[in-house]
Amino acid sequence: MPGDRARSRAGAFWGVAIAVVALDIITKQLAVTLLSPAYEPHRVAGNAVRFTLVYNPGAAFSLYLGPSSRRIFIALTMAALAVLAALYQTTRRTDTLRFVALGLVSGGAIGNLLGRVRRPLGVVDFIDLGLRGTRFWTFNVADMGVTFGAVLLAMVFWRHESVPDGAPCDVASDVVSDAVSDAPDEQPDDEA
């Protein structure tokens, strides 16, 4: 039924987006409450995974544009959300994977937007990964949503470009089919 598909589409997008925002808000609040003071690492899995409360006044990878960074990144996030809304509107009802990807990116963008508006010091980051003497950027759940969603969205767009116009494109089935077709062929046992 058309109404069921529309609800399914909305459910895939909104379910994922709301889950990312809620998890992001909860984990950021827990980080502020349990990891204060800032910049003191708390080991979770040795030195590889630590929780370290950090206030990031910039954007991804600690990109900082000076005293106006907060306003600039709020405006850029609003523009990105407008683009994501347009992508949502143009997505085929059957393209659930694209809705999930858009939900991940949108939820992450909204999570960091809320964090940027709520905390003048900057967005709360706390997941701190490293390997031996190298530390990576500290990030949060919203950043994971944006990153995983962007990768998934790129895969969806790539798959759609490789399918002729009008042909059905089911990215999840295509990925599984590719994995199965790349698997070594089993030789039948003719000596039975």
N, C-alpha and C positions, 0 to 999 in steps of 0.2 A: 504494500500500500504506500502511496506517496507520502502520507502523513507520518507513517512509521519511519520511512527513510529520512525525512527531515529531522525527526526526533533523534534518530540514530546519529545523524551528522552532528546535530547540536550536542548530543550527549558525549560523543567522542571528543569534540573540541572542548566544551565547557567542563566536562569531567576531568580531563587532563589539566586544563588551565587552572581550575580551582584547586585541584590537588597540589600542583606545584606552588601556587601562591600560599596556600594554607601551610604546607610543609616548610616553606621558606620563612614565613612569619614566625612559626613556632620555633624552628631551629635557631633563627637569629635572636629571638628573645631568650632562649635557653643559653645561647652563647654569651650574651651580655650578662645574664644572671650568674652563670656558673664559671665563666672563664675570666672574669675580671680579676685583676687589672689587665689592661690591654698589653699585647706584645710579649706575654709570658707563655711559652709553649707548654702544652699538656700532652704527654705522650699517650697515644692510643695503641699503636702497633710499633713499638720501638721508636726509631727516629724516622721511619718511612712515613708514618701517618701520625700527625699531631693536630690537636685543636689549639689554635692561637687566635685570640680575639684581636681583630684589626679593623680600624675604621678607614675605609677607602673613599677619599673625597673625589676620586676620578672615576674612570670606567674600567672596562676589562683591561687586564694586564697593568693595572694602576696607571693608566693613561690620565694625565692631569693637564688641564689647559689653563691653569692659573686660578685667580680668585673667582672667576665667573664659571668655573667648571660645573658647579651644581646646576645653575640655570641652563647652561648649554646642554648638559646631558639630560635634563628633564625635557627640554624642547626636542632633542634628538629622539628620545624614547617615545614621545607623543607622535612624532612623525613616523617612526618605525611601527608603532601600533596601528596607525592609519593604513600603512602599506599592508600589514598583516590582515587587517579587516578587509581590504580589497581582495587579497588572496583568498580569504575565507569565502567571500561572496562569489568568486569565480571558480571555486573548487566543485568538481562534479560530485554529486550526492553519493556516489559509490566509492569515492576515493578516501576511505577511512584512514589510511596511513597518512595521507596529506593532512587530514584534520587533526590527527594525533600530533604530527610534527608542528603544525601551527599552534596547537594548544600548548605544547612544551615551550616554544619560543615566546608566545604571548604571556604565558604564566610567569616565565622567568623575567621578561621585560617588566611586567606589572609588579612582580615581587621586588625587583631592584628599584623601580620607580617609587613604590611606597616607602622603601627603606631610605631612599635619597630625600624624599619629602619629610619623613618623620625625624631624621637624624641629621642635623646640620654638620656634625663631625664627618659624616660620610656613611656609605653603605657598610653594613656589618659583614665582614668576611671572617671565616674561622677554620675552614678546612685547609690544612697546611701539609702538602705532600713533598717528599724529597727522596733522593736516592744518594746514598753515601754523603758527600759533602755538598751536593747540589740541591737547593730548595726551589720549588716551582712557585708560581703565583698562588697566593692564598685566595680562596674563592668560597662561594656559598651555594645553597641549593638552587637559587634562581639562576646562577651562572651555569650550573649543570643543565638546567632545563633549556636555556638558550643554546648551549653548545650541542647537546644531544639532538635537540629539535632542529637546529641549523644543519647538522650532518644528515639527519633523516630527510629533511626537506630537500637538500641537495641531491640525495639519492633518488627521491621521488621525481624531481625535475629531470634528472639525468635519464631515468627510466622512461619518462614520458617523451623525451626528445628522441629516444631510440625506437619508439613505437610509431608505425605509420598512422597518419590521421584517420580517425574513425575506428581504429583497432582497439579492442579492450586492453587495458593495462592494469594489471593487478601486481603491484610491486612485491607484496609479501609472497605471492605464489611464484613470481619470477625469481626472487631470491632463493626460495627453496628449490625450484626447478634447476637453477644454475648450480646450486650446491650438490644436488643429486647427480646432475649430468657430469660434474667435475670429479665425482667419486670414481675410484678405480672399478672397472667392470669385473664382476665375478664370473669366472669361467665355469660353465656347467660341468658337472662330474659325469663324463660319458662312460666311465668304467664301472657303473653300478651293476 
